Amino acid sequence: MNTSSTYNVLVFDSGVGGLSVFQEIQAMLPNLNYVYVFDNEAYPYGELSPEILLARVNQIVLQHTQKHQIDLVVIACNTASTIVLPKLREQLTIPVVGVVPAIKPASLLSNDSVALIATPATITRKYTKELVRDFANGKTVEMLGSTKLVDMAEQKLRGKAVDSQELSQLLEPICNRVDVAVLGCTHFPLIKEEIGQALGKGVTLVDSGEAIARRVKALILQLEATTKPAQRPHLIYSTAPTWQEGALNNSLHKLGFSPVKIFPIQGV
Ligand code: DGL
């Protein structure tokens, strides 16, 4: 791959959480063209029915893979990945990478109990239960599902500081009970420092971002040569108008994106 031609990668989430995954991928693969798409019209995914979620993600990803000649898709959302991957892979000929809670590495690191902090939907999914059954390595996994934590990450990216007292209250059920906590929602690495402070020094935080970036790199290296032109800045689309658009665009600009454009979902 040279600087004049590159691959087009689509990164998808319900909101800004997938930007934590984008940052890990971009650090490893700085020369790709990134298109970030978020379904804010149906946010929060952690409270959406699996049927609606499946239909929406499918439709939105298909729309954008065609529009932007995408070479690889990253579903940078645990809540969506636990149900949409088989159907997407069935329909697309390009690689589709998902993100699921890092239960396995966390359990290997732990000498005590593990916490899974995720959305209300992720902690109840069959996929998650099987992940815990197969990879918890005999450790107890305490589940904490919260949309409020997801909202806090959305607010932080719009310039609002995290309320440490509120955060401590939300994390209270797992406080002093675990030595490793899995950030099982892609929004949470955006407030990792604050979560770390609330849980205390004795708790190691684990997320899936770097593992996803390594997987994307391995898949990109297997792709055939491309003639797609390298483009800057990266593109970002929402399915509905965003709140505090100006503040959000400021943060996005720092990450190398042009301002958010609206591209509504079609036919769902
Ligand atoms: N970022 C998402 C995840 O990883 C979902 C947040 C939401 O919309 O509830 O699960």
Residues whose N, C-alpha, C, O or C-beta is under 5 A from the ligand:
A	BS01	DGL	D13 S14 G17 Y43 P44 Y45 G46 A76 C77 N78 T79 T119 V150 G184 C185 T186 H187
